[in-house]
């Protein structure tokens, strides 16, 4: 474990803030309107996780959730964790952190008016630590997106959530920094981890993860994700995923089932005085290009190793995290205007962003089965490589039915049914239609966790 002056603690916490930019008598900022709007759109999330047993493959050895959440543990009962989420539409879509719901067997959402619902996990993105949930409800209060690019250091913000199981808690602070990289998101996608946090001094604690950071207009500008602490409790700084990243990630999950990650086609370094002196650079601003994807779009456009990228579409770039944040807001095949400093000469290039996985652009589809209530998709070669499996069928959506009741989640690769290897959706449906009584379904999730489910047909 790396030694750090302070521990970077990822927390299952919600922080939701909203304020109108009105000044009360005496010159003080009036937070009441924004807070009132925010608390009704923030939800409490309770998740159940199976303890390690012979049905799961070293689950808690990989990722000890007990360090991240408020939890309870009783003998054979599942581990219970709590966090927060933000309603973003009147029909029940909720944004939270991936680490709040990752591998959960059950997700329960409680609204501010105390109504409770079982939530469906629509999709997750570990690279940005975001997830999208859905509850079956309508006419709900929700937050509108702000613009995190326009947020300024020193601007007032509110954090509203459920820290330490204290529901509907509101705290205030200012934006302390932007584009902050604190190296807490595991890079499971070979360079695709996105860390460009909004740093604030609004107090947050365990239970706030997945909650909202809002501006004085009551607009959502970030999803609270982590704190810097030596004790596990708030000690001065918290970090939120900027809402402009949230909009792109959540929009992709709703449309495609996964994120459409766009690539510029370069590898980059931050620049400091020593690096600039070593490389003979005449600037400390920007991100240094130290490598190129072979025949990638940036290389085709004319960008070279040694260039310093200083702006994307006219917006200044001063760090690698800022560049990653900018590019993450675009989709594959979109063209961006890249400004570089090449030996003191300013040059501009039009770069068409590439797609690391062409198959991602296919709209979410598959075969729906009325018996299980699920939608299934034949696993492609790249899917089998990802799951480290020779065969299988992917569960791309879980609706009400026997699979959902058993705890099967979206993204589960079915490899066997009653010890018969599954190689296609048609084979799976034929087997299920011929079964009566108890059926054993075997498979694994994308993170390598193996699972076995007893299904009653």
C-alpha positions in Angstrom: 0.0 0.0 0.0 1.4 3.4 -1.0 2.3 5.7 1.8 0.4 9.0 1.8 0.4 12.0 4.1 -3.4 11.6 4.2 -5.6 8.7 3.3 -7.9 9.1 0.3 -11.1 7.5 1.5 -13.7 6.7 -1.1 -17.1 6.9 0.7 -20.6 5.7 0.1 -22.0 9.2 0.7 -24.4 11.7 -0.7 -24.0 15.4 -0.7 -26.6 17.4 -2.3 -26.7 21.1 -2.5 -28.9 23.7 -4.0 -29.1 27.5 -3.5 -30.5 30.4 -5.3 -28.0 33.2 -6.0 -29.9 35.6 -3.8 -28.4 37.7 -1.0 -30.1 37.9 2.3 -30.3 41.2 4.2 -26.9 42.1 5.6 -25.1 40.8 2.5 -25.1 37.1 3.3 -25.8 34.4 0.7 -29.3 32.9 1.2 -29.0 29.1 0.8 -32.5 28.2 1.8 -34.1 28.1 -1.6 -31.4 25.9 -3.1 -31.4 23.6 -0.1 -35.1 23.2 -0.2 -35.0 22.2 -3.9 -32.1 19.8 -3.3 -33.2 17.8 -0.4 -36.3 16.5 -2.2 -34.3 15.3 -5.2 -31.6 13.4 -3.1 -32.4 9.8 -2.1 -31.1 7.4 0.5 -29.6 4.1 -1.0 -29.4 0.9 0.9 -27.6 -2.0 -0.7 -27.2 -5.7 0.2 -24.0 -7.6 -0.6 -23.6 -11.3 -0.2 -20.8 -12.3 2.2 -18.0 -14.5 0.9 -19.1 -18.1 0.6 -18.7 -21.1 -1.7 -20.9 -19.4 -4.3 -18.7 -16.4 -4.8 -15.1 -16.3 -5.8 -12.9 -14.3 -3.3 -15.3 -11.3 -3.5 -14.2 -9.4 -0.4 -10.6 -10.2 -0.9 -10.7 -8.1 -4.1 -12.6 -5.1 -2.7 -13.5 -4.8 1.0 -16.7 -2.8 1.0 -16.7 -2.5 4.7 -14.0 0.2 4.4 -16.3 2.2 2.1 -19.8 2.1 3.5 -21.9 2.3 6.6 -22.7 -1.4 7.0 -24.3 -3.9 9.3 -23.5 -7.6 9.6 -25.5 -10.3 11.3 -24.5 -14.0 11.2 -25.8 -15.4 7.8 -27.5 -12.1 6.9 -26.1 -10.1 3.9 -23.8 -7.1 4.5 -25.9 -3.9 4.4 -24.3 -0.6 3.1 -25.8 2.8 2.7 -25.1 5.7 0.4 -26.9 8.4 -1.6 -28.2 9.2 -5.1 -29.6 12.1 -7.1 -32.9 12.1 -9.1 -32.3 13.5 -12.5 -35.7 13.0 -14.1 -39.4 12.9 -12.9 -39.7 9.2 -14.0 -37.2 7.8 -11.6 -33.7 7.9 -13.1 -31.1 8.2 -10.3 -27.3 8.9 -10.6 -25.0 7.6 -7.9 -21.4 6.3 -7.6 -20.4 3.0 -9.1 -18.8 2.0 -5.8 -22.1 2.5 -4.0 -23.9 -0.3 -6.0 -21.2 -2.3 -7.7 -22.0 -6.1 -7.3 -25.0 -5.3 -5.0 -27.6 -8.1 -4.8 -30.3 -5.7 -4.0 -30.6 -1.9 -4.1 -33.4 -0.1 -2.1 -34.0 3.6 -2.6 -35.9 5.7 -0.1 -37.2 9.2 -1.1 -37.2 12.2 1.0 -40.9 11.7 1.6 -40.1 8.2 3.0 -41.5 6.2 0.1 -39.2 3.2 -0.7 -38.6 1.3 -4.0 -36.4 -1.5 -5.2 -34.1 0.0 -7.8 -32.8 -1.5 -11.1 -29.2 -1.0 -12.0 -29.4 0.2 -15.6 -25.6 0.4 -16.0 -22.3 1.3 -14.4 -19.0 3.0 -15.5 -16.0 2.1 -13.2 -13.7 4.4 -15.2 -15.6 7.5 -13.9 -17.1 5.8 -10.8 -20.7 6.5 -11.9 -23.8 4.4 -12.1 -27.4 4.8 -13.3 -30.4 3.4 -11.4 -34.1 3.4 -12.1 -37.2 3.1 -9.9 -40.7 2.6 -11.0 -42.3 6.0 -10.1 -43.3 9.2 -11.8 -43.9 12.9 -10.9 -40.8 12.9 -8.8 -38.7 16.1 -7.9 -35.4 16.1 -9.7 -32.3 18.3 -10.2 -31.4 19.9 -13.5 -27.9 19.8 -14.8 -25.6 22.9 -14.4 -22.4 23.5 -16.3 -19.3 22.4 -14.4 -17.0 24.1 -16.9 -18.4 27.4 -15.8 -17.8 26.8 -12.1 -15.2 29.1 -10.5 -12.8 28.6 -7.6 -14.2 30.4 -4.6 -17.8 29.9 -5.7 -20.3 28.8 -3.0 -21.7 25.3 -3.2 -23.9 23.0 -1.1 -23.6 19.4 -0.3 -26.8 17.5 0.7 -27.1 13.8 1.5 -27.2 11.1 4.1 -23.8 11.1 6.0 -23.5 8.5 8.8 -27.2 7.6 8.2 -28.3 11.2 9.0 -30.8 11.8 6.3 -31.3 15.0 4.3 -28.2 16.7 5.7 -27.0 20.0 4.0 -23.5 21.5 4.3 -22.0 24.5 2.6 -18.6 25.4 1.3 -16.7 26.8 -1.6 -15.0 25.3 -4.7 -11.4 24.9 -3.6 -9.9 23.6 -6.8 -10.9 22.1 -10.2 -9.5 19.3 -12.4 -8.0 17.5 -9.3 -6.5 14.1 -9.8 -6.1 12.1 -6.5 -5.5 8.6 -8.0 -8.4 6.7 -6.3 -10.2 5.2 -9.3 -8.8 1.8 -10.3 -7.7 1.9 -13.9 -9.3 -1.3 -15.1 -9.5 -0.1 -18.8 -5.8 0.5 -19.5 -5.6 4.3 -19.3 -9.4 5.1 -19.4 -9.8 6.1 -15.7 -11.1 9.7 -15.6 -10.2 11.8 -12.5 -10.8 15.5 -12.8 -12.6 16.2 -9.6 -14.1 19.4 -8.3 -12.6 19.9 -4.8 -14.6 21.6 -2.1 -14.5 22.2 1.6 -18.2 21.3 2.1 -18.3 18.7 4.9 -19.1 15.2 3.8 -18.8 11.8 5.5 -19.5 8.1 5.0 -23.0 7.8 3.5 -22.6 10.9 1.2 -21.2 9.0 -1.8 -23.3 9.4 -4.9 -24.9 12.6 -3.7 -25.1 16.0 -5.3 -22.9 19.0 -5.3 -25.0 22.0 -6.3 -24.5 25.7 -7.0 -26.4 28.7 -5.6 -29.0 28.3 -8.4 -29.8 24.8 -7.2 -28.3 23.2 -10.2 -26.4 19.9 -10.1 -22.7 20.5 -10.7 -21.1 17.3 -9.4 -21.6 13.9 -7.8 -19.7 13.6 -4.5 -17.3 10.7 -4.4 -14.5 10.9 -1.9 -12.8 12.8 0.9 -9.2 13.4 1.9 -8.8 12.2 5.5 -6.4 10.6 7.9 -9.2 9.2 10.1 -12.0 8.1 7.7 -14.1 11.2 8.7 -14.2 14.6 7.0 -11.0 16.5 7.6 -11.3 19.5 5.2 -11.6 18.5 1.6 -14.1 16.5 -0.5 -14.1 15.6 -4.2 -17.0 15.4 -6.8 -17.2 14.1 -10.3 -18.0 17.2 -12.6 -21.6 17.2 -13.9 -20.4 17.6 -17.5 -18.8 14.2 -17.3 -21.9 12.9 -15.5 -24.1 14.1 -18.4 -22.1 12.2 -21.0 -21.7 9.0 -19.1 -25.3 8.8 -18.0 -26.6 9.7 -21.5 -24.5 6.9 -23.0 -25.6 4.3 -20.5 -29.3 5.1 -21.2 -28.8 4.9 -25.0 -26.3 2.2 -25.4 -26.0 0.3 -22.1 -22.3 1.3 -21.8 -20.2 4.5 -22.2 -19.1 5.6 -25.7 -15.5 6.4 -24.8 -13.8 8.8 -27.3 -10.0 8.8 -27.8 -7.8 11.6 -29.0 -5.0 9.1 -29.8 -2.2 10.5 -27.7 -0.4 9.7 -24.4 0.4 12.8 -22.3 2.4 14.1 -19.4 1.9 17.0 -17.0 4.5 19.8 -17.2 6.5 21.3 -14.4 9.6 23.4 -14.3 12.0 20.4 -14.3 10.2 18.6 -17.1 10.0 21.8 -19.2 13.8 22.3 -18.7 14.6 18.7 -19.6 12.5 18.8 -22.8 13.4 22.3 -23.7 9.9 23.6 -23.5 9.1 27.3 -23.5 5.8 26.9 -21.6 4.5 25.4 -18.4 0.9 25.4 -19.6 -0.8 22.5 -21.3 -0.3 18.7 -21.6 2.9 17.3 -23.2 2.4 14.7 -25.9 4.9 11.9 -25.2 3.4 9.3 -27.5 1.0 8.6 -30.3 -1.4 5.8 -31.2 -0.1 4.2 -34.4 -2.1 5.7 -37.3 -4.4 7.2 -34.7 -6.6 10.2 -35.5 -4.3 12.7 -33.8 -1.3 11.5 -35.8 -3.4 11.6 -39.0 -4.4 15.2 -38.2 -0.7 16.3 -37.8 -0.1 16.3 -34.1 3.4 15.1 -33.2 5.3 13.8 -30.1 6.8 16.9 -28.4 3.7 19.1 -29.0 2.1 20.7 -26.0 -1.8 20.6 -26.1 -3.0 24.0 -24.8 -6.7 24.0 -25.7 -9.6 21.9 -26.8 -12.3 23.7 -28.8 -10.9 27.0 -27.5 -11.0 26.0 -23.8 -7.6 26.1 -22.1 -5.8 22.9 -21.0 -3.3 23.1 -18.1 -3.0 19.5 -16.9 -3.5 15.9 -18.1 -6.6 15.6 -15.9 -8.1 18.7 -17.5 -7.5 17.2 -21.0 -9.1 13.9 -20.0 -12.1 15.7 -18.6 -12.5 17.7 -21.8 -12.2 14.7 -24.2 -14.5 12.6 -22.0 -17.4 14.9 -22.8 -17.3 14.1 -26.5 -18.5 11.0 -28.4 -16.5 8.9 -30.9 -16.6 10.3 -34.5 -17.0 13.9 -33.2 -14.4 16.4 -34.3 -12.6 18.6 -31.9 -10.4 21.7 -32.5 -7.0 21.0 -30.8 -4.5 23.9 -30.2 -0.9 23.0 -29.6 2.3 24.8 -28.9 5.1 23.4 -31.1 8.5 25.0 -30.2 6.8 28.3 -29.5 4.6 28.3 -32.5 0.8 28.0 -32.0 -0.8 25.5 -34.3 -4.4 24.3 -34.7 -5.7 20.8 -35.8 -9.1 19.3 -36.4 -9.1 15.8 -34.9 -11.8 13.2 -35.4 -12.1 11.3 -32.1 -11.8 7.5 -32.4 -13.7 4.7 -30.8 -11.7 2.0 -28.9 -14.6 -0.4 -29.4 -16.6 -0.1 -32.6 -19.2 -2.4 -31.3 -20.2 0.1 -28.6 -22.1 2.3 -31.1 -24.8 -0.4 -31.5 -28.0 0.6 -29.6 -28.9 -1.6 -26.7 -30.6 -4.7 -28.1 -31.1 -8.4 -27.6 -33.7 -11.1 -27.3 -36.4 -10.7 -24.7 -37.6 -13.8 -22.9 -41.1 -13.7 -21.4 -40.3 -16.6 -18.9 -37.5 -14.8 -17.1 -38.4 -11.2 -17.9 -34.8 -10.6 -19.2 -33.1 -9.5 -22.4 -30.2 -11.7 -23.5 -27.4 -11.2 -26.0 -25.0 -13.7 -27.6 -21.5 -13.1 -26.3 -19.0 -11.9 -29.0 -15.4 -12.9 -29.0 -14.4 -9.6 -27.3 -17.0 -10.3 -24.6 -15.6 -13.8 -23.9 -12.1 -12.4 -23.6 -13.3 -9.8 -21.1 -15.1 -12.4 -19.0 -12.2 -14.9 -19.5 -14.8 -17.6 -20.7 -15.0 -19.9 -23.6 -18.8 -19.6 -23.9 -21.8 -17.8 -22.6 -24.9 -15.5 -23.0 -25.0 -12.0 -21.5 -27.9 -10.7 -19.5 -28.2 -7.1 -20.8 -31.4 -6.2 -19.0 -33.2 -7.6 -15.9 -36.9 -7.0 -15.6 -39.3 -8.3 -13.0 -39.3 -12.1 -13.0 -37.6 -15.2 -11.6 -34.1 -14.1 -12.6 -34.5 -10.7 -10.8 -36.0 -12.5 -7.8 -33.0 -14.8 -7.6 -30.6 -11.8 -7.6 -29.2 -12.0 -11.1 -28.0 -8.6 -12.3 -27.3 -6.9 -15.6 -24.0 -7.9 -17.1 -24.1 -11.5 -15.8 -22.6 -14.0 -18.3 -24.6 -17.3 -18.2 -22.1 -20.1 -18.9 -24.1 -23.1 -17.7 -27.6 -24.2 -16.9 -27.9 -27.4 -14.9 -24.2 -28.1 -15.9 -25.0 -27.8 -19.7 -22.7 -25.3 -21.4 -24.6 -22.3 -22.9 -23.4 -21.1 -26.3 -26.3 -19.1 -27.7 -29.5 -17.3 -26.7 -31.6 -19.7 -28.7 -30.1 -22.7 -26.8 -30.6 -20.9 -23.5 -34.3 -20.2 -24.2 -34.9 -23.8 -25.4 -33.4 -25.2 -22.2 -35.4 -22.9 -20.0 -38.6 -23.5 -21.8 -38.2 -27.3 -21.2 -37.4 -27.0 -17.5 -39.8 -27.4 -14.6 -38.9 -26.9 -10.9 -35.5 -25.9 -9.7 -32.7 -24.9 -12.1 -29.1 -24.1 -11.3 -27.7 -21.2 -13.4 -23.9 -20.7 -13.4 -21.9 -17.8 -14.7 -19.7 -14.8 -13.8 -19.6 -11.0 -13.8 -17.2 -8.8 -15.7 -15.0 -8.2 -12.6 -14.3 -12.0 -12.4 -16.8 -12.8 -9.6 -18.3 -16.3 -10.2 -21.9 -16.8 -9.1 -24.5 -19.6 -9.0 -28.3 -19.0 -8.8 -31.1 -21.4 -7.9 -34.1 -20.5 -10.2 -37.6 -21.8 -9.7 -39.5 -22.4 -13.0 
